[in-house]
Amino acid sequence: MNRLKQIQAYTLRNGIEHTKQLIVSLLQIPSIPYAHKLFDFIPKPTVFLYNKLIQAYSSHGPHHQCFSLYTQMCLQGCSPNEHSFTFLFSACASLSSHQQGRMLHTHFVKSGFGCDVFALTALVDMYAKLGLLSLARKQFDEMTVRDVPTWNSMIAGYARCGDLEGALELFRLMPARNVTSWTAMISGYAQNGQYAKALSMFLMMEEETEMRPNEVTLASVLPACANLGALEVGERIEVYARGNGYFKNLYVSNALLEMYARCGRIDKAWGVFEEIDGRRNLCSWNSMIMGLAVHGRCDEAIELFYKMLREGAAPDDVTFVGVLLACTHGGMVVEGQHFFESMERDFSIAPKLEHYGCMVDLLGRAGELREAHDLILRMPMEPDSVVWGTLLGACSFHGHVELAEKAAGALFELEPSNPGNYVILSNIYATAGRWDGVARLRKLMKGGKITKAAGYSFIEEGGHIHKFIVEDRSHSRSDEIYALLDEVSMKMKLHGNVNDSDSEIETACLMV
């Protein structure tokens, strides 16, 4: 930077015109404000310089500067070209401005650059990012020439809006794919909670193509591994990430940390956390605090929270969810109330629904059911099914019929078709000897045609995730699976390791 200033001073003293080269060099650093000051001294900037500055603001912000420059450009009679619109469409997507986007589209059509594939791809991408999928698809369908980025923009748009079927349909129609295409699908499934499909897509990418995942791919698939407990795949991804230099990417290392924490490998999560010392961000702290809390290492979670404060990192609402969970799992009611009250008082963080849910859980587990119920009634927002379900669960544990009826009543209104709430209340009635209540609930369930859906689980084997349910024979090798389970059951009986009452094993076969 100092060298560039020296060159500028030299050129000014000697009457040499190097402003254009200086501006380009400054934007590469980038030192955008300084470059803009030099730009303002040019009487009639070229479209090239306008585009360089618009591109810089489009990439780094503030994005509204792009449109100030575009207006200035038009007023000075400097006609924008296809590159100008490409950068402007990108800036418009970042600003989330529908009105500016449509206005810019109109100018683009009138300019006569409607055949440029790069500008048209940026237009499709803009509409997709703005959530205007119908307009994005219209532009996409009208394009006579589409390249891979055009398809990727449309697929990512569908995925971002939760239309994974639409995204998959386009993905299958693509004449050619790159790593971004696969990553868009993997990320789309993961961000919409379809973790098994996200992991399946990643494994398919590995098996069916020669494409190598990049850091964005890894940061997208690791949350799927975390939610599915796919530790084996996650460990293999770590080896790949380290071998290819992707572990240096904080998104990847944070995703690895969370994956290990969610899979119960707190020791390895802690190892990653220690390794990224100096690069940690709030996500790193939150993932580690949450991991410790969920796995019962409550004192360590709270100690880490205090360490975080000492190192100058400001907590957010997610941090306090982890801290309150630590108090919940540790049975620390007084500490939990202290942290809950300190959120707004000390950190100006208004408690959200999740924090009230944590407090209801904390009080409920401690047997403070009346206080938990009063807290629900004092909440500044409407309690959801999770909050009422937490209270109902606590009532089940402590055998409190009166509050259980109130919690269940609210749940019957919020989710009338959920059989679990009826079952829990029925069990509470049965434990209390209230058989009339049991009969009434059975009648309600029968009249409402409410049936309990079969539960299912996931298991990882050989780097693949399998879904299984009780007594299912849809798997192609179910006969072998049942034969093996029968053999295991027989050996257990012969060794006297099971009672007669335990000998009937509820077998389950794997369903891909």
C-alpha positions in Angstrom: 0.0 0.0 0.0 2.8 2.4 0.9 4.6 1.5 -2.3 1.4 2.4 -4.3 1.2 5.8 -2.6 4.8 6.5 -3.4 4.1 5.7 -7.1 1.1 8.0 -7.1 3.2 10.8 -5.6 6.0 10.3 -8.2 3.5 10.3 -11.1 1.9 13.5 -9.8 5.2 15.3 -9.5 6.4 14.2 -12.9 3.1 14.6 -14.8 2.9 10.9 -15.6 -0.6 9.4 -16.0 -0.8 6.1 -14.2 -4.1 6.6 -12.4 -5.8 3.7 -14.2 -3.1 1.2 -13.3 -3.1 2.5 -9.7 -6.8 2.1 -9.3 -6.6 -1.5 -10.7 -3.8 -2.3 -8.3 -5.6 -0.8 -5.3 -8.7 -2.8 -6.1 -6.6 -6.0 -6.0 -5.5 -5.3 -2.4 -8.4 -4.4 -2.0 -8.3 -0.8 -0.9 -11.7 0.3 -2.4 -12.2 3.7 -0.6 -8.7 4.9 -1.7 -9.3 3.6 -5.3 -12.7 5.4 -5.3 -11.1 8.7 -4.3 -8.6 8.4 -7.2 -11.5 7.4 -9.5 -13.3 10.7 -8.6 -10.5 12.8 -9.9 -10.8 11.3 -13.4 -12.9 13.7 -15.5 -14.4 11.1 -17.8 -13.8 7.5 -16.5 -14.0 4.7 -19.0 -16.5 1.9 -18.8 -13.6 -0.4 -17.9 -12.8 1.6 -14.7 -16.5 1.9 -13.8 -16.8 -1.9 -14.2 -13.7 -2.5 -12.0 -15.1 -0.4 -9.2 -18.6 -1.8 -9.5 -17.2 -5.3 -9.4 -15.2 -4.5 -6.3 -18.2 -3.2 -4.5 -20.3 -6.1 -5.7 -17.8 -8.5 -4.2 -16.9 -6.7 -0.9 -19.7 -4.2 -0.3 -21.3 -1.9 0.4 -23.5 -3.0 -2.4 -25.5 0.1 -2.8 -22.4 1.8 -4.1 -22.7 -0.3 -7.3 -26.0 1.5 -8.1 -24.6 4.9 -7.2 -21.8 4.3 -9.7 -24.3 3.0 -12.3 -26.4 6.1 -12.0 -23.3 8.3 -12.3 -22.2 6.3 -15.3 -25.5 6.8 -17.1 -25.6 10.5 -16.3 -22.1 11.0 -17.7 -23.0 9.4 -20.9 -20.8 6.3 -20.4 -22.8 3.4 -21.7 -22.7 0.2 -19.6 -21.8 -3.1 -21.3 -22.6 -6.7 -20.5 -20.0 -6.9 -17.8 -21.5 -3.9 -16.0 -24.9 -5.7 -15.8 -23.2 -9.0 -14.7 -21.8 -7.2 -11.6 -24.9 -5.2 -11.0 -27.1 -8.3 -11.0 -24.8 -9.9 -8.4 -25.0 -6.7 -6.2 -28.8 -6.6 -6.5 -29.1 -10.2 -5.2 -27.0 -9.3 -2.2 -29.2 -6.3 -1.5 -32.4 -8.4 -1.7 -34.1 -5.7 -3.7 -36.9 -7.0 -5.9 -37.7 -3.5 -7.3 -34.1 -2.7 -8.2 -33.7 -6.2 -9.7 -36.7 -5.7 -12.1 -35.6 -2.2 -13.0 -32.1 -3.4 -13.8 -33.5 -6.2 -15.9 -35.5 -3.7 -18.0 -32.4 -1.6 -18.6 -30.5 -4.7 -19.5 -33.1 -5.7 -22.2 -33.1 -2.2 -23.6 -29.3 -2.1 -23.7 -29.2 -4.9 -26.3 -27.0 -7.4 -24.4 -29.7 -10.0 -24.0 -27.7 -12.7 -25.7 -24.6 -12.7 -23.4 -24.6 -16.0 -21.5 -22.6 -14.6 -18.6 -24.9 -11.6 -18.0 -28.0 -13.9 -18.5 -26.6 -16.4 -16.0 -26.1 -13.5 -13.5 -29.8 -12.5 -14.2 -31.0 -16.0 -13.5 -28.9 -16.2 -10.4 -30.2 -12.8 -9.2 -33.9 -13.8 -9.5 -33.2 -17.2 -7.9 -31.4 -15.6 -4.9 -34.3 -13.1 -4.6 -36.7 -16.0 -4.3 -38.4 -15.1 -7.6 -38.2 -18.6 -8.9 -40.8 -18.2 -11.6 -38.9 -15.3 -13.2 -35.6 -17.1 -12.8 -37.1 -20.2 -14.6 -38.6 -18.0 -17.3 -35.2 -16.5 -18.1 -33.6 -19.9 -17.8 -36.1 -21.5 -20.3 -35.7 -18.6 -22.8 -31.9 -19.0 -22.9 -30.8 -20.6 -26.2 -27.3 -21.2 -24.8 -26.8 -22.3 -21.2 -23.5 -23.2 -19.5 -22.9 -25.2 -16.3 -23.1 -22.1 -14.0 -26.5 -21.3 -15.5 -27.8 -24.7 -14.5 -26.1 -24.5 -11.1 -27.8 -21.1 -10.4 -31.2 -22.5 -11.1 -30.6 -25.7 -9.1 -29.3 -23.7 -6.1 -32.4 -21.4 -6.4 -34.8 -24.4 -6.1 -32.8 -25.9 -3.3 -32.7 -22.5 -1.4 -36.5 -22.3 -1.6 -36.9 -25.9 -0.4 -38.0 -27.4 -3.7 -35.6 -30.3 -3.8 -37.7 -32.2 -6.3 -37.4 -29.3 -8.8 -33.7 -29.1 -8.1 -33.1 -32.8 -8.6 -35.1 -32.8 -11.8 -32.8 -30.1 -13.3 -29.8 -31.9 -11.9 -30.7 -35.0 -13.7 -31.3 -33.1 -17.0 -27.9 -31.4 -16.9 -25.8 -32.2 -20.0 -22.6 -31.8 -17.9 -22.0 -31.3 -14.2 -19.1 -29.9 -12.1 -18.4 -30.0 -8.4 -20.6 -27.0 -7.8 -23.6 -28.9 -9.2 -23.1 -31.7 -6.8 -22.5 -29.4 -3.9 -25.7 -27.4 -4.6 -27.7 -30.6 -4.2 -25.8 -31.8 -1.1 -26.1 -28.4 0.5 -29.8 -28.1 -0.5 -30.7 -31.4 1.1 -28.6 -30.7 4.3 -30.1 -27.2 4.7 -33.6 -28.5 4.4 -33.1 -31.3 7.0 -32.9 -34.1 4.5 -29.6 -35.4 5.9 -29.8 -39.0 4.6 -30.3 -37.7 1.0 -27.4 -35.2 1.4 -25.1 -38.0 2.5 -26.3 -40.3 -0.2 -25.7 -37.6 -2.8 -22.2 -37.1 -1.5 -21.4 -40.8 -1.6 -22.8 -41.0 -5.1 -20.5 -38.2 -6.1 -17.6 -40.1 -4.8 -18.5 -43.4 -6.4 -19.9 -42.3 -9.8 -17.6 -39.4 -10.7 -14.0 -38.5 -10.7 -14.8 -35.0 -9.2 -13.0 -34.2 -6.0 -15.1 -32.4 -3.3 -14.0 -28.9 -2.4 -14.2 -27.1 0.9 -17.8 -26.0 0.3 -18.8 -29.6 -0.4 -17.2 -30.7 2.8 -18.7 -28.0 4.9 -22.1 -29.0 3.4 -21.9 -32.7 4.0 -20.4 -32.7 7.4 -23.6 -31.4 9.1 -25.4 -34.3 7.5 -22.9 -36.7 9.1 -23.4 -34.9 12.4 -27.1 -35.3 12.3 -27.1 -38.9 11.2 -24.2 -40.0 13.5 -22.2 -41.1 10.4 -18.9 -41.0 12.3 -17.1 -43.3 9.9 -17.8 -41.1 6.9 -17.0 -38.0 8.9 -13.6 -39.4 9.9 -12.8 -40.3 6.3 -13.8 -36.7 5.3 -11.4 -35.3 7.9 -8.5 -37.3 6.4 -9.4 -36.0 2.9 -9.7 -32.4 4.2 -6.4 -32.4 6.0 -4.7 -34.1 3.0 -5.9 -31.4 0.6 -5.4 -28.4 2.8 -9.2 -27.8 3.4 -8.9 -28.1 7.2 -7.5 -24.5 7.1 -10.9 -23.4 6.0 -12.7 -22.4 9.2 -16.1 -23.5 7.9 -14.7 -27.0 7.4 -12.9 -27.2 10.7 -16.0 -25.9 12.5 -18.2 -28.5 10.7 -15.7 -31.2 11.8 -15.8 -30.0 15.4 -19.6 -30.1 15.4 -19.7 -33.5 13.7 -17.5 -35.1 16.4 -19.4 -33.4 19.2 -22.8 -34.6 17.8 -21.4 -38.1 17.3 -20.3 -38.3 20.9 -16.6 -38.0 20.3 -16.1 -35.1 22.6 -12.4 -35.9 22.9 -11.8 -35.5 19.1 -14.1 -32.4 19.1 -12.0 -30.9 21.8 -8.8 -31.7 19.8 -10.2 -29.8 16.8 -11.2 -26.9 19.0 -7.7 -26.7 20.5 -6.1 -27.0 17.1 -8.0 -24.0 15.7 -7.0 -21.8 18.6 -6.4 -18.3 17.1 -8.8 -18.9 14.3 -11.9 -19.6 16.4 -15.1 -17.7 15.8 -18.4 -17.7 17.7 -19.5 -20.8 15.9 -16.5 -22.7 17.2 -17.2 -21.7 20.8 -20.9 -22.4 20.5 -20.4 -25.9 19.0 -17.9 -26.9 21.7 -20.1 -25.5 24.6 -23.2 -27.3 23.1 -21.3 -30.6 22.7 -20.0 -30.6 26.2 -23.5 -29.7 27.5 -25.4 -32.3 25.6 -23.0 -35.1 26.7 -23.3 -34.3 30.4 -19.9 -32.5 30.8 -21.8 -29.5 32.3 -19.2 -28.0 34.5 -16.7 -28.0 31.5 -19.3 -26.3 29.3 -19.9 -23.5 31.8 -16.2 -23.1 32.4 -15.6 -22.8 28.6 -18.3 -20.1 28.5 -16.4 -18.1 31.1 -13.2 -18.6 29.2 -14.9 -17.4 26.1 -15.9 -14.2 27.9 -12.3 -13.7 29.2 -10.9 -14.0 25.7 -13.3 -11.2 24.5 -15.7 -13.2 22.4 -19.3 -11.9 22.7 -21.9 -14.6 23.2 -25.1 -14.7 21.2 -28.5 -16.4 21.7 -27.1 -19.8 20.5 -24.4 -19.6 23.2 -27.0 -19.3 25.9 -28.9 -22.3 24.6 -25.8 -24.3 25.2 -25.2 -22.8 28.6 -28.8 -23.4 29.7 -28.7 -27.0 28.4 -25.6 -27.5 30.5 -27.5 -26.3 33.6 -30.4 -28.5 32.6 -28.3 -31.7 32.3 -26.4 -30.8 35.4 -29.5 -30.1 37.5 -28.2 -26.6 38.2 -31.5 -24.7 38.7 -30.0 -21.6 40.5 -27.2 -21.3 38.0 -29.6 -21.7 35.1 -31.9 -18.9 36.4 -28.9 -16.7 36.8 -27.7 -17.2 33.2 -31.3 -16.7 31.9 -31.7 -13.4 33.8 -28.2 -12.2 32.7 -29.0 -12.6 29.0 -30.9 -9.3 28.7 -29.4 -7.6 31.7 -25.7 -8.1 30.9 -25.6 -8.9 27.2 -28.7 -7.2 25.7 -29.9 -10.5 24.3 -33.7 -11.0 24.5 -34.6 -14.6 25.4 -36.2 -16.5 22.5 -38.6 -19.4 22.5 -35.6 -21.9 22.7 -34.4 -20.3 26.0 -37.8 -20.4 27.6 -38.0 -24.1 26.5 -34.6 -24.7 28.2 -35.9 -23.1 31.4 -39.1 -25.1 31.4 -37.0 -28.3 30.9 -34.6 -27.2 33.7 -37.5 -26.5 36.2 -39.5 -29.5 35.1 -36.6 -32.0 35.6 -36.0 -30.5 39.1 -39.7 -31.1 40.0 -40.6 -27.4 40.0 -43.6 -28.0 37.8 -45.7 -25.1 39.1 -42.9 -22.7 38.4 -42.4 -24.2 35.0 -46.1 -23.7 34.2 -46.1 -20.2 35.5 -43.0 -19.4 33.3 -44.9 -20.6 30.2 -47.9 -18.4 31.0 -45.5 -15.4 31.4 -43.7 -15.9 28.1 -43.8 -12.8 25.8 -44.5 -15.1 22.9 -46.9 -18.0 22.3 -45.5 -21.3 23.5 -45.1 -23.9 20.9 -45.5 -27.7 20.9 -41.9 -28.2 22.1 -42.4 -26.1 25.2 -45.7 -27.7 26.2 -44.3 -31.1 25.3 -41.4 -30.5 27.6 -43.8 -29.8 30.5 -45.8 -32.8 29.6 -42.7 -35.0 29.8 -41.8 -33.5 33.2 -45.3 -34.2 34.4 -44.9 -37.8 33.2 -41.7 -38.2 35.2 -43.1 -36.7 38.4 -46.6 -38.0 38.0 -48.4 -34.7 38.1 -51.8 -35.3 36.6 -53.4 -31.8 36.8 -50.6 -30.0 35.0 -50.2 -32.9 32.5 -53.9 -32.3 31.5 -53.2 -28.6 30.9 -50.1 -29.3 28.9 -51.8 -32.1 26.9 -54.8 -29.9 26.2 -52.6 -27.2 24.7 -50.8 -29.9 22.6 -54.1 -31.4 21.4 -54.9 -28.0 19.9 -51.4 -27.3 18.5 -50.8 -30.8 16.9 -54.1 -32.7 17.1 -52.8 -35.6 14.9 -49.7 -36.3 17.0 -50.4 -39.7 18.8 -47.4 -39.3 21.1 -49.2 -36.7 23.3 -52.2 -39.0 23.8 -49.9 -41.9 24.7 -48.0 -39.9 27.3 -51.1 -38.6 29.0 -52.6 -42.1 28.9 -49.5 -43.5 30.6 -49.8 -40.7 33.3 -53.4 -41.6 33.9 -52.5 -45.3 34.1 -49.7 -44.7 36.6 -52.2 -42.7 38.7 -54.9 -45.4 38.5 -57.1 -43.1 36.4 -58.5 -45.8 34.1 -61.4 -43.6 33.1 -58.9 -41.1 31.6 -57.2 -44.0 29.8 -60.5 -45.2 28.3 -61.5 -41.6 27.3 -58.2 -41.0 25.5 -58.4 -44.4 23.6 -61.9 -43.4 22.5 -60.6 -40.0 21.4 -57.8 -41.6 19.4 -60.1 -44.1 17.8 -62.7 -41.5 16.9 -60.1 -39.2 15.4 -58.4 -42.1 13.6 -55.1 -41.3 15.3 -52.6 -44.1 15.0 -49.0 -44.3 16.2 -46.5 -44.4 13.3 -43.8 -46.9 13.3 -40.5 -45.6 14.6 -37.3 -45.9 12.6 -33.6 -45.4 13.1 -30.5 -45.0 11.1 -27.3 -47.1 11.3 -24.0 -46.6 9.6 -22.3 -49.6 8.1 -19.5 -49.7 5.6 -19.6 -46.0 5.0 -23.3 -46.1 4.1 -26.4 -45.1 6.0 -29.3 -47.5 6.3 -32.8 -46.8 7.6 -34.5 -49.6 9.6 -37.8 -50.2 11.2 -39.2 -53.0 13.4 -40.2 -56.3 11.6 -39.6 -54.9 8.1 -38.7 -57.4 5.4 -38.2 -55.0 2.5 -34.4 -55.3 2.5 -33.0 -57.6 -0.2 -31.0 -59.6 2.4 -33.6 -59.7 5.1 -33.5 -63.5 5.3 -29.8 -63.4 6.1 -30.3 -60.7 8.6 -33.1 -62.5 10.4 -31.1 -65.7 10.4 -28.1 -64.0 12.0 -30.4 -62.4 14.6 -31.9 -65.8 15.4 -28.4 -67.3 15.8 -27.4 -64.5 18.2 -30.6 -65.0 20.2 -30.0 -68.7 20.4 -26.4 -68.3 21.6 -27.6 -65.8 24.3 -30.2 -68.3 25.5 -27.6 -71.2 25.6 -25.2 -69.1 27.7 -28.0 -68.0 30.0 -27.5 -64.4 29.4 -31.2 -63.6 28.9 -34.4 -64.4 30.8 -37.3 -66.0 29.1 -39.1 -62.7 29.2 -36.3 -61.1 27.3 -35.8 -63.8 24.7 -38.2 -62.4 22.2 -36.0 -59.9 20.4 -37.8 -57.3 18.3 -35.8 -57.8 15.2 -35.3 -55.2 12.5 -34.0 -55.5 9.0 -32.2 -52.8 7.1 -33.9 -50.8 4.5 -31.8 -48.8 2.2 
